C-alpha cells in the first residue's frame, strides 16, 4: 500500500521503494506514523508553475487523529526509560487539545492515568475525545489561551510534585526528536529526496524543528519555513503568535529560513477550499499551513513544497470555524486563487 497520492503528473522520483504500512499490531502505539503524503493539484492548478509541486502530509491518519501522536509516544517512552514515569504516577500536561488526546490515548494503552489542562474554549469534540479515553480534563481561563493552561498546569504540579509526570511538550527535547526520527525520514522517502521547501505551523514548534533538522541533514539547501498567526488575538487553535506568547524552550528561530504570518480569515477560507475543491476536510491550523505553502509555491519557478496537515476537520465542527460556511461559494475560492495569481505573475 503506497503512502503517497498524486495526480497524473509523474517524475522519476515517483517510482521508488516504500515501506509497507504495518498490517498487524500488538498495540495502538505501533500504528503511529507512516502517514500518507497527498499532492494538492486541483487547488494549485493554473496557480503555480508546472515545475512546482505541493504536498501535504495527512497526520489525521494517526490513530489519535493528529500529528501530536508522534511526540506524545516519544515523550512517554523516554519518561519510562528514565524512570521518571513509573507505576503510581499520573501523566499531566497542558495542551490545546491534540497533544492531550494523544497523551490520553498513550496513557490508556499503557495503563497510566492522565490529567490534561486546557483552555475551556477548546472544541467540544476534543473535550469528548479526551474523556472517552478515560483522561481527566482540567480547564483554564479561555481568555488566556494556551499560555493560561501552561501556568495552571505548573501550579497544579507545584502543589503535589511527587504525584505527576509532566512530559512538558513545550520544553522536552523528545518532542522534536520524534519528528527527527519519523516525520523527516518519511517526507524524505515519500518525495524521493526531491523536497525543496518544508512549511509547518508554530505551536510547540516540535514539528518544524525536528523535521527541519532531519531534512537539512540530508540536504542543507532545503528551506525550512515556520508559519504563525498574524495577530495575538487569532482564531487558530494549536498555533502560537510567538511575539506575544510564552516561547517554547524547544523553539530556535535561528534554525528557520523564514517565517510566514497567516490571518485567521485566510486560514478559514483555505479550509473551505480544501474541503470543496480537494475533498480534504482539515482543521484551521492545516488551512493556515496550506496558505503559507501556497505563498511559498507561488514564488518558485520549480521545487517541491511539503507542509503538514496536523489533523482533520471533524474535531472542529462545533467551533467558529464553520460559522457561515454554508454561504461560502466558489467565487470565494476564485478570489483566493486570483490573489495568488497576482503574486505568481509578479515574479515572472
C-alpha positions as a printed NumPy array, in Angstrom:
array([[  0.   ,   0.   ,   0.   ],
       [  1.604,   3.263,  -1.135],
       [  1.845,   6.188,   1.211],
       [  1.767,   8.913,  -1.432],
       [ -1.151,  10.082,  -3.549],
       [ -0.619,  12.129,  -6.683],
       [ -2.1  ,  13.402,  -9.904],
       [ -1.212,  12.015, -13.332],
       [  1.942,  14.157, -13.407],
       [  4.895,  11.956, -12.536],
       [  8.647,  12.231, -12.294],
       [ 11.376,   9.619, -11.802],
       [ 11.133,  10.303,  -8.075],
       [  7.586,   8.921,  -8.123],
       [  8.901,   5.417,  -8.761],
       [ 10.508,   4.303,  -5.529],
       [ 10.543,   1.628,  -2.899],
       [  8.421,   2.458,   0.129],
       [  7.843,   0.593,   3.402],
       [  4.578,  -1.292,   3.673],
       [  2.36 ,   0.05 ,   6.475],
       [  2.047,  -2.337,   9.4  ],
       [ -0.655,  -4.945,   8.829],
       [ -0.912,  -6.294,  12.377],
       [ -0.114,  -4.581,  15.669],
       [  0.006,  -5.659,  19.284],
       [ -0.564,  -2.09 ,  20.494],
       [ -2.214,   1.004,  19.052],
       [  1.113,   2.791,  19.608],
       [  2.645,   0.742,  16.789],
       [  0.223,   2.376,  14.373],
       [  1.625,   5.871,  14.855],
       [  3.421,   7.341,  11.854],
       [  3.824,   6.343,   8.205],
       [  1.028,   8.734,   7.272],
       [  0.251,   9.38 ,   3.588],
       [  1.523,  12.305,   1.545],
       [ -1.118,  13.932,  -0.665],
       [ -0.304,  16.052,  -3.695],
       [ -2.502,  19.152,  -3.835],
       [ -3.363,  19.512,  -7.526],
       [ -6.859,  20.925,  -8.145],
       [ -6.374,  23.882,  -5.84 ],
       [ -2.975,  24.707,  -7.342],
       [ -3.92 ,  24.133, -10.989],
       [ -3.116,  27.254, -13.02 ],
       [ -1.727,  28.892,  -9.901],
       [  1.807,  27.541,  -9.584],
       [  4.289,  26.93 , -12.376],
       [  4.421,  23.446, -13.969],
       [  7.738,  22.71 , -12.274],
       [  6.321,  23.294,  -8.779],
       [  4.577,  20.586,  -6.763],
       [  2.815,  20.992,  -3.415],
       [  2.258,  18.137,  -0.982],
       [  0.531,  17.83 ,   2.393],
       [  1.282,  15.115,   4.945],
       [ -2.039,  13.914,   6.34 ],
       [ -1.369,  13.483,  10.055],
       [ -5.031,  12.868,  10.776],
       [ -4.357,   9.256,   9.775],
       [ -2.507,   8.678,  13.051],
       [ -4.598,   6.566,  15.47 ],
       [ -5.136,   9.519,  17.816],
       [ -6.076,  11.693,  14.863],
       [ -3.204,  14.178,  14.755],
       [  0.489,  14.874,  14.357],
       [  0.765,  15.013,  18.159],
       [  0.658,  11.228,  18.437],
       [  4.327,  11.187,  17.437],
       [  5.793,  13.356,  20.236],
       [  3.317,  12.022,  22.817],
       [  4.561,   8.484,  22.281],
       [  8.228,   9.515,  22.264],
       [  7.978,  11.661,  25.411],
       [  6.253,   8.895,  27.35 ],
       [  8.678,   6.244,  26.082],
       [ 11.682,   8.255,  27.224],
       [  9.959,   9.02 ,  30.54 ],
       [  9.556,   5.301,  31.13 ],
       [ 13.15 ,   4.555,  30.118],
       [ 14.483,   7.139,  32.568],
       [ 12.181,   6.076,  35.374],
       [ 10.503,   9.485,  35.533],
       [  7.221,   7.757,  34.736],
       [  6.504,   4.704,  36.848],
       [  3.511,   2.968,  38.475],
       [  1.637,   5.313,  40.798],
       [  2.418,   8.42 ,  38.716],
       [ -0.157,  10.446,  36.79 ],
       [  0.676,  11.855,  33.355],
       [ -0.183,  15.554,  33.228],
       [  0.446,  18.306,  30.689],
       [ -1.015,  21.496,  29.299],
       [ -2.459,  21.252,  25.812],
       [ -4.575,  23.   ,  23.21 ],
       [ -6.248,  19.657,  22.582],
       [ -4.395,  17.412,  20.155],
       [ -1.455,  16.606,  22.431],
       [ -3.966,  15.955,  25.176],
       [ -5.833,  13.476,  23.012],
       [ -2.544,  11.805,  22.092],
       [ -1.42 ,  11.566,  25.729],
       [ -4.839,  10.255,  26.754],
       [ -4.554,   7.542,  24.105],
       [ -0.979,   6.642,  25.069],
       [ -1.863,   6.607,  28.765],
       [ -4.842,   4.331,  28.143],
       [ -2.712,   1.964,  26.044],
       [ -0.042,   1.753,  28.77 ],
       [ -2.352,   1.772,  31.793],
       [ -1.441,   5.187,  33.222],
       [ -3.983,   7.788,  34.403],
       [ -3.878,  11.106,  32.559],
       [ -4.9  ,  14.645,  33.568],
       [ -4.903,  17.422,  30.996],
       [ -5.016,  21.179,  31.461],
       [ -6.54 ,  23.106,  28.568],
       [ -8.343,  26.345,  27.859],
       [-12.078,  25.97 ,  28.457],
       [-12.881,  27.072,  24.915],
       [-11.221,  24.177,  23.085],
       [-13.673,  22.402,  20.813],
       [-16.391,  20.183,  22.278],
       [-15.16 ,  17.338,  20.119],
       [-11.683,  17.475,  21.654],
       [-13.118,  17.508,  25.167],
       [-15.297,  14.473,  24.478],
       [-12.494,  12.515,  22.823],
       [-10.189,  13.122,  25.792],
       [-12.862,  11.949,  28.219],
       [-13.605,   8.909,  26.03 ],
       [-10.004,   7.777,  26.556],
       [-10.585,   7.993,  30.322],
       [ -8.463,  11.103,  30.913],
       [ -9.46 ,  13.871,  33.333],
       [ -9.725,  17.356,  31.794],
       [ -8.897,  20.469,  33.85 ],
       [ -9.998,  23.738,  32.297],
       [ -8.15 ,  27.056,  32.418],
       [ -9.366,  30.568,  31.605],
       [-10.384,  30.629,  27.917],
       [ -9.215,  34.227,  27.575],
       [ -5.657,  33.199,  28.461],
       [ -5.354,  30.602,  25.695],
       [ -2.594,  28.002,  25.748],
       [ -0.411,  30.184,  27.972],
       [ -3.081,  30.122,  30.684],
       [ -3.127,  26.329,  30.517],
       [  0.655,  26.246,  30.876],
       [  0.558,  28.412,  34.007],
       [ -2.288,  26.452,  35.619],
       [ -0.52 ,  23.158,  34.932],
       [  2.607,  24.466,  36.652],
       [  0.544,  25.462,  39.685],
       [ -1.109,  22.038,  39.965],
       [  2.224,  20.229,  39.809],
       [  3.806,  22.576,  42.367],
       [  1.082,  21.653,  44.861],
       [  1.838,  17.909,  44.6  ],
       [  5.065,  17.355,  42.621],
       [  5.55 ,  13.679,  43.532],
       [  2.186,  12.715,  42.042],
       [  2.838,  13.737,  38.47 ],
       [  4.921,  13.007,  35.391],
       [  4.86 ,  16.003,  33.071],
       [  6.013,  15.296,  29.502],
       [  6.309,  19.1  ,  29.083],
       [  5.778,  19.209,  25.334],
       [  6.978,  22.808,  25.086],
       [ 10.408,  22.104,  26.566],
       [ 11.004,  18.377,  26.105],
       [ 13.695,  17.562,  23.517],
       [ 11.842,  14.297,  22.846],
       [  9.185,  16.359,  21.039],
       [ 11.366,  17.449,  18.08 ],
       [ 13.283,  14.169,  18.337],
       [ 10.097,  12.285,  17.436],
       [  9.868,  14.276,  14.213],
       [ 13.584,  13.968,  13.501],
       [ 13.262,  10.205,  13.753],
       [  9.928,   9.728,  11.951],
       [  8.315,  12.697,  10.159],
       [ 11.502,  13.909,   8.479],
       [ 12.587,  10.49 ,   7.163],
       [  9.064,   9.778,   5.92 ],
       [  8.915,  13.033,   3.929],
       [ 12.39 ,  12.464,   2.506],
       [ 11.429,   8.942,   1.445],
       [  7.976,   9.845,   0.13 ],
       [  9.342,  12.646,  -2.08 ],
       [ 12.323,  10.607,  -3.209],
       [ 14.587,  13.275,  -1.747],
       [ 13.162,  15.964,  -4.044],
       [ 11.672,  18.148,  -1.284],
       [ 12.995,  21.723,  -1.533],
       [ 10.798,  23.566,   0.986],
       [  9.208,  22.437,   4.241],
       [  6.446,  24.537,   5.823],
       [  4.924,  23.854,   9.254],
       [  2.947,  25.734,  11.874],
       [  4.417,  27.03 ,  15.108],
       [  2.734,  25.696,  18.236],
       [  5.145,  23.844,  20.446],
       [  7.395,  24.112,  17.332],
       [  8.398,  20.45 ,  17.668],
       [  7.251,  19.532,  14.153],
       [  9.14 ,  22.247,  12.293],
       [ 12.254,  21.957,  14.489],
       [ 12.656,  18.176,  14.342],
       [ 11.527,  17.635,  10.762],
       [ 13.551,  20.602,   9.566],
       [ 16.715,  19.337,  11.227],
       [ 16.382,  15.946,   9.606],
       [ 15.68 ,  17.335,   6.139],
       [ 18.621,  19.73 ,   6.347],
       [ 20.845,  16.859,   7.464],
       [ 20.019,  15.198,   4.15 ],
       [ 20.185,  18.378,   2.055],
       [ 21.278,  21.687,   3.644],
       [ 19.748,  23.59 ,   0.712],
       [ 16.2  ,  22.658,   1.813],
       [ 14.429,  25.73 ,   3.165],
       [ 12.558,  25.31 ,   6.449],
       [  9.747,  27.801,   6.985],
       [  7.64 ,  28.39 ,  10.088],
       [  4.042,  29.582,   9.932],
       [  2.345,  31.542,  12.713],
       [ -0.853,  33.569,  13.191],
       [ -0.563,  37.208,  12.126],
       [ -2.098,  38.52 ,  15.336],
       [ -2.099,  37.75 ,  19.038],
       [ -5.919,  37.559,  19.107],
       [ -6.176,  34.884,  16.444],
       [ -8.602,  32.001,  15.992],
       [ -6.149,  29.279,  15.032],
       [ -6.215,  26.595,  17.738],
       [ -2.858,  24.983,  18.402],
       [ -0.738,  27.799,  16.928],
       [  1.268,  30.476,  18.741],
       [  1.878,  34.105,  17.862],
       [  5.439,  33.918,  19.138],
       [  5.971,  37.626,  19.816],
       [  3.129,  37.663,  22.359],
       [  3.334,  34.115,  23.753],
       [  5.386,  32.078,  26.19 ],
       [  8.072,  30.89 ,  23.783],
       [  8.667,  27.118,  23.921],
       [ 12.1  ,  26.071,  25.139],
       [ 12.497,  23.749,  22.145],
       [ 11.963,  26.609,  19.671],
       [ 15.042,  28.038,  17.967],
       [ 14.087,  30.672,  15.423],
       [ 17.659,  30.79 ,  14.098],
       [ 17.069,  27.376,  12.528],
       [ 14.256,  28.71 ,  10.34 ],
       [ 14.975,  30.132,   6.918],
       [ 11.807,  32.208,   7.011],
       [  8.516,  32.784,   8.838],
       [  5.128,  33.457,   7.281],
       [  2.234,  35.083,   9.137],
       [ -1.294,  33.965,   8.193],
       [ -4.593,  35.582,   9.088],
       [ -7.451,  33.654,  10.655],
       [ -9.749,  34.678,   7.81 ],
       [ -7.398,  33.35 ,   5.127],
       [ -6.894,  30.109,   7.056],
       [-10.653,  29.561,   7.349],
       [-11.144,  30.303,   3.653],
       [ -8.471,  27.744,   2.815],
       [-10.185,  25.121,   4.995],
       [-13.364,  25.606,   2.933],
       [-11.373,  25.499,  -0.322],
       [ -9.594,  22.28 ,   0.618],
       [-12.885,  20.645,   1.515],
       [-14.794,  21.735,  -1.57 ],
       [-12.004,  21.597,  -4.158],
       [ -9.677,  18.834,  -2.943],
       [-12.156,  16.817,  -0.887],
       [ -9.958,  17.039,   2.208],
       [-11.605,  18.239,   5.426],
       [ -8.993,  19.696,   7.766],
       [ -8.723,  21.928,  10.822],
       [ -7.846,  25.612,  10.867],
       [ -4.134,  25.155,  11.513],
       [ -3.953,  22.98 ,   8.399],
       [ -5.751,  25.675,   6.421],
       [ -3.157,  28.161,   7.625],
       [ -0.353,  25.767,   6.688],
       [ -1.775,  25.492,   3.176],
       [ -1.938,  29.278,   2.836],
       [  1.748,  29.505,   3.782],
       [  2.694,  26.625,   1.485],
       [  0.953,  28.323,  -1.43 ],
       [  2.714,  31.603,  -0.734],
       [  5.984,  29.738,  -0.996],
       [  4.939,  27.743,  -4.067],
       [  3.775,  30.829,  -5.948],
       [  7.232,  32.371,  -5.596],
       [  9.035,  29.408,  -7.174],
       [  9.936,  28.519, -10.742],
       [ 10.462,  24.908,  -9.722],
       [ 10.511,  22.974,  -6.487],
       [  8.731,  20.581,  -4.154],
       [  6.899,  22.175,  -1.222],
       [  5.752,  19.951,   1.635],
       [  3.531,  21.034,   4.5  ],
       [  1.787,  19.359,   7.418],
       [ -1.957,  18.962,   7.82 ],
       [ -1.924,  18.421,  11.576],
       [ -5.403,  16.866,  11.844],
       [ -8.766,  16.506,  10.154],
       [-11.644,  18.946,  10.499],
       [-14.179,  16.704,  12.179],
       [-12.956,  17.685,  15.638],
       [-13.816,  21.35 ,  14.951],
       [-17.36 ,  21.069,  13.622],
       [-18.815,  22.795,  16.696],
       [-16.392,  25.752,  16.571],
       [-16.481,  29.174,  14.942],
       [-14.518,  27.703,  12.05 ],
       [-17.77 ,  26.601,  10.463],
       [-19.888,  29.7  ,  11.08 ],
       [-21.079,  30.901,   7.694],
       [-19.545,  28.094,   5.658],
       [-22.885,  27.315,   4.009],
       [-22.912,  30.783,   2.45 ],
       [-19.428,  30.237,   1.057],
       [-19.382,  29.642,  -2.682],
       [-16.935,  29.041,  -5.496],
       [-16.431,  32.773,  -6.058],
       [-14.658,  32.872,  -2.679],
       [-12.222,  30.283,  -3.997],
       [-11.774,  32.255,  -7.216],
       [-10.935,  35.417,  -5.282],
       [ -8.42 ,  33.489,  -3.209],
       [ -6.842,  31.962,  -6.309],
       [ -6.688,  35.329,  -8.076],
       [ -4.73 ,  36.721,  -5.131],
       [ -2.102,  34.039,  -5.557],
       [ -2.062,  34.527,  -9.333],
       [ -1.116,  38.148,  -8.775],
       [  1.763,  37.038,  -6.567],
       [  2.905,  34.46 ,  -9.124],
       [  2.732,  36.903, -12.056],
       [  4.713,  39.496, -10.119],
       [  7.741,  37.167, -10.106],
       [  7.703,  36.471, -13.874]])
